[in-house]
Amino acid sequence: MSNPTIELKQKKRTFNSTWLKTYEGFEDYTEEHAEKIVEQLQQLANIVCDHVQKGSI
């Protein structure tokens, strides 16, 4: 049985405080707080990607 190949297609997107503040609940965040949240989300995304890549080897 062969493993399915997953092809990821990603649009070129910018994830920053302006992007975050477009979501409900984040509109009133300060720039500093929004940037901190975006950094945390990027760290989480890296952890998830590493986990997925290690699982597919």
C-alpha positions in Angstrom: 0.0 0.0 0.0 1.5 3.3 -1.0 1.4 6.5 1.1 -0.6 9.4 -0.4 1.4 12.4 -1.2 0.1 15.7 0.1 0.9 18.7 -2.0 0.7 21.9 -0.1 -0.3 25.0 -2.0 0.0 28.2 -0.1 -0.8 31.7 -1.2 1.8 34.4 -0.5 0.3 36.0 2.6 1.6 38.4 5.2 0.7 37.6 8.8 1.2 40.6 10.9 -0.7 42.7 13.5 -2.8 44.3 10.7 -3.9 40.9 9.5 -4.7 39.7 13.1 -6.8 42.7 13.8 -9.2 41.9 11.0 -10.5 39.0 13.1 -13.4 39.4 15.5 -12.1 39.8 19.1 -8.7 41.2 18.0 -9.8 44.6 16.6 -8.9 46.6 19.7 -5.5 45.0 20.4 -2.6 47.3 20.5 0.0 46.9 17.8 2.5 45.5 20.4 0.0 43.0 21.8 -1.1 41.9 18.3 2.5 41.4 17.1 3.2 39.3 20.2 0.1 37.1 19.4 1.3 36.8 15.7 4.7 35.7 16.9 3.1 33.0 19.1 1.0 31.8 16.2 4.1 31.6 14.0 5.9 29.5 16.7 2.8 27.2 17.0 2.7 26.8 13.2 6.4 25.8 13.2 5.8 23.2 15.8 2.8 21.8 13.9 4.7 21.7 10.6 7.7 20.0 12.2 5.4 17.4 13.8 3.6 16.7 10.5 6.9 16.5 8.5 8.4 14.0 11.0 5.2 11.9 10.9 5.3 11.7 7.1 8.9 10.4 6.8 
